[in-house]
């Protein structure tokens, strides 16, 4: 019994160190990109020995995949809760558009897009990112099926096709926003939000 408080304190300290390293990795990734990311600089920014980084994460790849997995899990849980609310789908979709702004500001979108690009030539990263994105498309498919059951039809599209289109619209839009395409070049944000208007009109025409 005496040792348990000390053990709990040690566990907390380890988790705090792990999170500090992850946060430093996020900052360096946003500044340097995945290709230019240095584990030594991450360790220096986190204020820990390089050996600590390797102890917790093994490698640069392991560190960034861990960061992405944690970030992705929190956001997928957030999105699942939001889409589970008993409000019209168009309102939930508008909330998803609001979340996009949060994810851009936090750096999550940049981390995800960096890892998508890295996955083109790294099979381990590709497999990990594939699994993470699969979770998003599965959620969108569930939402589309719910809409199909409630309103009777999705027109010419299956639920899986609707999920694919929405997911690809966000992923493509995020990539172009990171490249600097603003509303004067391409109306990405307004186009994504316009989908919510279409959903609202369809719900009004086919009430449950």
Secondary structure as GFF3:
##gff-version 3
##sequence-region A 1 208
A	DSSP	alpha_helix	2	36	.	.	.	ID=ss1
A	DSSP	alpha_helix	39	46	.	.	.	ID=ss2
A	DSSP	alpha_helix	50	57	.	.	.	ID=ss3
A	DSSP	alpha_helix	60	83	.	.	.	ID=ss4
A	DSSP	alpha_helix	89	106	.	.	.	ID=ss5
A	DSSP	alpha_helix	108	119	.	.	.	ID=ss6
A	DSSP	alpha_helix	123	151	.	.	.	ID=ss7
A	DSSP	alpha_helix	159	178	.	.	.	ID=ss8
A	DSSP	alpha_helix	188	205	.	.	.	ID=ss9
###
